[in-house]
Amino acid sequence: MHLGNVHYTRDEYDIALYYHKKALELRQAISTTESSDIASSLHAIAKTHLARREYSEAIANAEKALALREALVPPNETAVAATLALLGDIYQDFGDINHALTLCTKALAIFERNVPVNSPLLAKILYNLSILQSHSEELANAQQSLERSVKIYRKILPKGHQDRVLVENELRHIIELRQKNKENSPTNS
């Protein structure tokens, strides 16, 4: 699986997929393999299929990973949330904004219970959620999500860091958009 991750980070998705599938085969062949390890392989395969824009394969593998992670007793809630967030990313890229919004909202609720308040995971899911809210014309909610994300990034990232700049710029954009909408509303005519 580590070889798959290395190739994934180098944008070598064909090779990454090969190694992730090989790791899954090996894990499934060993009867003592933990289902959490199988879920990790499925998650990695889903992520790689997403990178290749192979949505049906990405969804199928992510849903299998989610089912395994939710069945664990006790469940690893952070892993469950990560898979929900991945499914949200897949559906967003696929164009199903409503389903993506539902999945990311569920992931956020789980992350909020299980990670520190200044976690980069929390900042990232809030940013992703804001994009979905913006596409759904929920600009007030998008602004609120971005404000929370910016607050976290300002605590954990230096000024000028690309993630922090991205979120700060998006927040400015949403504020400007809300102001234009307010100025153009019929009540201001």
N, C-alpha and C positions, 0 to 999 in steps of 0.2 A: 504494500500500500504506500510505503514511503516513496518508492520510485515513481508511482503514479502521481503523488503530490508534487514531486520535483518537476516532472514533465508538465504538470498542469500549470505551475507557476511560470514556466517558460513558454506558455501558450502552445505547447505541443500536445494537443488534445487527443489525437489518434493514439499516440504512444501512452499517454496518461490513461486513456480508457482501457487499453490493452492490459496495463499493469493493475488497474483497479479491478478489472474482471478476473484476472488471474488470482489476485489476492482473495476475492470472493470465493472462487472455486476452491482454493486451498482451505479457506476457513470452513466452508460447507462440507468439505471432505473429512474434516476432523470432528468426531462426534462430541468432543469436549469443548469445542469452541463456544464461547459465550455469545448469546444472541445480540448483545450490545456491539460486539466486534463485527458481526455480520451486518448489523444496521449501519455501522460506520462505513463499511465497504459500499453498501447500497447508497448511502448519502453521497459518498465521493463519486460514484458512478452517475448518480442523478445530476450532480453539479457539473460533471464533465459533459453530459448530454446537453445540459442547458447551454454551456459554452459553445457547443456545436449547433445550437438551435434545433435540437431534436426533442421537441416538446413532449410527445407522447411517451418516449423512453424515459425522459427526465421525470415526468409525472409518475409513471409506473414505479420507478425505482425509489423515488422519494416517498411515495405512499407506502411501499413495503417497509422502508426504513422507519417511517412514522409508526406503523402498526407494531413493529418489533419494539420500538422504544417505549410506546405507550403500554405495552403488555408487561414490561419489566416490573417486578415488585421488589422494592419501591421503584417507581420510574425515575430516571435521571431527567428532571424537569428542564434543565438547561439544554440537554440534547434534544428533547422533544421540541422545545422552542426554536432551536436552531433548524430543525427539520421543517417546522411550520413556516419559518422565515424563508427557507429555501423554496418551499412550495409557493409561497407568496411571490418570490422573485420569478419563478417559472411562469406562474399565471400572469404576472405583470408583463413579462417579456412576450408572452403569447397573446396578450391583449385583453385578457379577462380581468379588468380592473376591479370589479365588484368582488369576485372570488379572492383575488389577491389582497384586497383591503380587509376582508374577513379573516384571512389566514394571518396576516401581519398584526392585526389587532389582537388575535389570540396569542401570538408569539410575544407581543409586547407585555401582555398581562402576566405571562409566565416569567419572562425575563425580570420584570419589576419585582417579583417575589423572590427571585433566586440569584440575582447578581448585584454587586454594589451599585449605589446610586450614580457613581461616576464611571461606570463600566463603558468601554468602547462599544461593546455589544449593544448596550442600551442606546447609545448615541446613534449607532448605525441603523438600528430598527426604527428609531424615531424619525431619522432622515428618510428612510424608505417609505415609512407610513405617510410622511408629509407629501411625498411625491404622488402617492396614490390618492390622498385626500385632495390634492390640487387638481388632479385629473378628474376627480368626482365633483369638482366645484365646491368642495368643502374648505374654502380658503381660511376661515377662522380656525378650524381644526388644524389645517396645515401649518398656519402660523404658530399655533400653540406647540405643535410637535417640533417644529424647527427651533423655537425658542428654547425648549428643553434640550434639544440636541446641541445647540450652540453653547449653552451653559456648561454642558459636560465637556465638550471639546475645548472650551476655554480653560477649563481646569486641568485637562490632561495632555493637551497638545500645545506646542509653541506657536506663537504668532507666525503666520506664513505657511504653516503646514497645509498640504493640499486638501486634506479632509476638512480641516477647520475652515479654510477659505471657501471651499465648495458650499458648505452648509451656511456660512455667513452670507455668501452671495445669494443663495436661494432664499434665505430669510428676507434680505433686502428686496428681492424680486417679488415675493409674496406680499410684503407690506405695500410696495408700490402698486401692485395689481389691485389690492383691496382698496387703496386710496382712490385709484382711477374708477373702480366700480362704484364707490361711494359718491364720487363727483358726478358720475353719469347716471345715477339712479333717478327715477322719475320724481322722487320726493325733493330732490335738489334742483328741479327745473323751475 
